[in-house]
C-alpha cells in the first residue's frame, strides 16, 4: 500500500508511542521527516534519532524523551499543512504555540526549522506542524 502522507504517518506514530510511553519509535525515512526529527531533537522533545539503512528507503528511529517523573514532554503534536490543503505563512504570521512554550515546525528555503530559528533567519514557509 502506498503511503501518501509520510509526515502525518510519522506524527501519528510519535503520538501513539508517547501515549504508550515507548522508549523509541520507528518511521519511514525521508528528508522532511529527518528534518522534523532534527528540530525535535534541537528543541529537546526527543533524545536522539538515527537513520538505519535497510536497502530501501531506510528507517528513522527516534528515541523519545520524558520528564524526570515520567511525564510526557509532547502533549499534542498536530499536522497543520496537508497534501490537500497547504498552509504557507509569512515571517510575521508564524504562530507561537502555548505563547512560546511550544514550537511550530516550518519548511523554509533554508531547510526545516523551528519557529524561533525561522524568525532568526527571517524566512517564512510551509507550516508543517505544531508541538505543544
C-alpha positions in Angstrom: 0.0 0.0 0.0 1.4 3.4 -1.0 1.9 5.9 1.8 0.5 9.3 0.6 1.5 11.5 3.6 4.7 10.4 5.3 4.7 13.4 7.7 1.2 12.6 9.1 2.3 9.0 9.4 5.4 10.0 11.4 3.5 12.3 13.7 0.8 9.7 14.4 3.5 7.1 15.2 5.2 9.6 17.6 1.8 10.5 19.2 0.9 6.8 19.7 4.4 6.0 21.1 4.3 8.8 23.6 0.8 7.8 24.7 2.1 4.2 25.3 5.3 5.5 27.0 7.5 3.7 24.5 11.3 4.4 24.6 11.6 4.7 20.8 9.6 4.7 17.6 10.4 3.7 14.0 9.2 5.6 11.0 10.0 5.6 7.3 12.9 7.8 6.4 12.6 10.9 4.1 14.4 14.2 4.1 11.5 16.1 5.5 10.9 13.5 8.3 14.6 13.6 9.2 14.4 17.4 9.3 11.4 17.3 11.6 13.3 14.8 13.9 16.3 17.1 13.9 14.2 20.1 15.0 12.5 18.0 17.7 16.0 17.0 19.0 17.3 20.5 18.9 14.3 21.8 20.9 14.6 19.0 23.5 11.5 17.0 22.7 13.4 13.8 21.8 16.7 12.4 22.9 18.2 11.4 19.6 17.3 9.9 16.2 19.2 7.5 13.9 18.8 6.5 10.2 19.0 2.8 9.8 19.8 1.6 6.3 17.6 -1.3 5.1 18.5 -1.4 1.4 15.3 0.5 0.5 14.2 3.9 1.9 15.6 3.4 5.3 14.1 3.6 8.8 14.2 6.6 11.0 14.5 5.5 14.7 13.5 8.2 17.2 14.4 7.9 20.9 11.6 9.6 22.8 12.2 11.8 25.9 10.2 12.0 29.0 10.3 14.3 32.1 12.1 13.4 35.4 8.9 11.7 36.8 8.0 10.1 33.5 5.6 12.8 32.3 5.1 13.4 28.6 7.1 16.3 27.0 5.0 16.1 23.8 1.4 16.7 24.9 0.0 17.3 21.4 1.6 17.2 18.0 -0.7 18.5 15.2 -0.3 18.4 11.5 -1.1 21.8 10.0 -0.3 21.7 6.3 -1.8 18.7 4.5 -1.4 17.4 0.9 -4.9 18.6 0.1 -4.6 22.0 1.8 -1.2 23.5 2.1 -0.7 26.2 4.7 2.0 28.8 4.0 3.0 31.5 6.5 4.9 34.8 6.2 7.5 35.5 8.8 5.2 37.8 10.8 2.3 35.2 10.8 4.3 32.2 12.1 2.3 31.0 15.2 3.7 30.8 18.7 2.0 27.7 20.3 1.3 28.0 24.0 2.6 31.6 23.9 6.1 30.5 23.1 6.3 27.4 25.2 5.5 25.1 22.3 7.1 25.1 18.8 5.9 25.3 15.2 7.9 23.4 12.6 8.2 25.3 9.3 9.7 24.1 6.0 11.6 27.0 4.6 14.1 27.6 1.7 16.8 27.2 4.4 15.6 23.8 5.4 13.2 22.5 8.1 13.3 25.0 11.0 11.5 25.7 14.3 9.5 28.9 14.6 12.4 30.5 16.6 15.0 29.6 14.0 12.8 30.8 11.2 12.4 34.2 12.9 16.2 34.4 13.4 16.8 33.6 9.6 14.0 36.0 8.6 12.2 33.4 6.5 8.6 32.1 6.2 7.4 28.9 4.5 5.1 26.0 4.8 3.8 25.4 8.4 4.2 21.6 8.8 3.1 21.0 12.4 2.9 22.4 15.9 4.2 20.7 19.0 2.8 21.6 22.5 
